[in-house]
Amino acid sequence: MRYVSTRGEAASLGFADVLLTGLAPDGGLFVPETWPELAPLDELRGLSYPELAVEVMWPFVEAPDVGSTGEPEITREDFSRMVHDSYTDFDSPAICPVRPLGDLWLLELFHGPTLAFKDVALQLVGRLFDHVLTARGSSVTILGATSGDTGSAAMDAFSGLSRAQCVILFPDGRTSDIQRRQMTTIAAPNCHAVAVDGTFDDCQDLVKAAFGDEEFRTEVGLSAVNSINWGRVMAQVVYYVSAHLEVSPEGTEVDFCVPTGNFGNVLAGWVAKRMGLPIRRLVVASNRNDILTRTINDGDMSTNEVVPTTSPSMDIQVSSNFERLLFEVLGRDGSAVSAMLGEFRGDGSVTVPSEILDRIRADFDAGRLSDDGAADVIERMHEDHGVLLDPHSAVGVGVAERILARTPDGATPMVCLATAHPAKFPDAVFAASGVRPTLPAKLGDLLELPEHFDHVPDDLDRVEELVRRVLAVRD
């Protein structure tokens, strides 16, 4: 398997190099040169989640022999071991269980160590990094941006690894207290939380600008664990397959509704469909920061001010992973992608041509839900089904209900992705339901631990200065 950049100007790379590189040198995102085919569903039934994960992901990892030994950097045996080890700290034997929720299905993705869907991928990505870096005798500096959940999941996955310094930028005052504390209470000397004066989009722009500074990138050995890193998307494909096997024993089509801001989670569903998984439609669920919904429904890809909501992980107006979809619907024309995104960045707005929009709508639908709407969903789901949803998952369920009401079809299961544990957002859940969710026992002392973090303005020079200081202390 080789990977190419969505901007079309970077050299193709194998999986291990793509993993460590993160953002392509030309500013694009890496995608597979060709899309592998999923094994027949009947051959996948009955596998455990780790076994299924190996089967689904291995075509993305497999590489020809390299080096004087003739051995690939990641063998299937090593990969299988890392996959199985990645899911030992999940509190559900199913890893990503599915449960009925009225006329819907709920895919629970919050059973990992930091209680969010990011764990499903990052627990593996951390092990992959450590394996490749150890084999190469090298080290990296990970610089990431988080709207709330990626940061804690990345820091947990990389905690204590000697070959990676992990610096995570988060928007000051725009995460929940639990999300912030999951980052700022980690005591590992290689993990560093940094509050930034600004929004998540500002944090994400700082990361991309740092990668664009070639001298700095080379000096500190920069790497990324945001969903711009293909390893993240690859690992998320698996739970679409596992959920499909659960809710459609006959292998017929399934719908998925995904609360998303950066488009990475729902893109993984598109990848699963592209590999052959029978998915009819992928529904994008937005909060008030609804650029994805406006783009898909109206072709209006324009930024507005980021509005704080009760679902802060979706408070995003620049959705990085949408570039990967654009690359596909634009016929894999890197220059066309660069031109469209250049206009978007320059003007803050671009109109998606109708023929391109038709290609997107062939696979995607979209809707939005306000904070009040999400609160209503939380209250109803608790009263009617005894289930507490976090605000992000409630946005997904609420949008799915509207889509089903608009286009009723009782024959096609609709799976809603529950992306975080309700205890990560206790105030919003309590305000909606009257029930204050409690943290699982493994995080029971989180509110008592001391916090440690740096604070910087929205300024690239200050961020680069901080990273250099972190590395000087390490050395």
Secondary structure, DSSP 8 states (H G I E B T S, - for coil): --EEETTS-S--B-HHHHHHH-B-TTS-BEEESS------HHHHTT--HHHHHHHHHHHHH----BTTTTB-SS-HHHHHHHHHHHTTT-SSTTSS-EEEETTEEEEE---STTSBTHHHHHHHHHHHHHHHHHHHT--EEEEEE-SSHHHHHHHHHHTT-TTEEEEEEEETT-S-HHHHHHHHT---TTEEEEEESS-HHHHHHHHHHHHH-HHHHHHHTEE--STTSHHHHHHHHHHHHHHHHHH-TT---EEEEEE-SSSHHHHHHHHHHHTT--EEEEEEEE-S--HHHHHHHH-EEE-------S-GGG--SS-TTHHHHHHHHTTS-HHHHHHHHHHHHHHSEEE--HHHHHHHHTTEEEEE--HHHHHHHHHHHHHHHS----HHHHHHHHHHHHHHHHS--TTS-EEEEE-B-GGGSHHHHHHHHS------GGGTTGGGS----EEE-S-HHHHHHHHHHHHHHH-
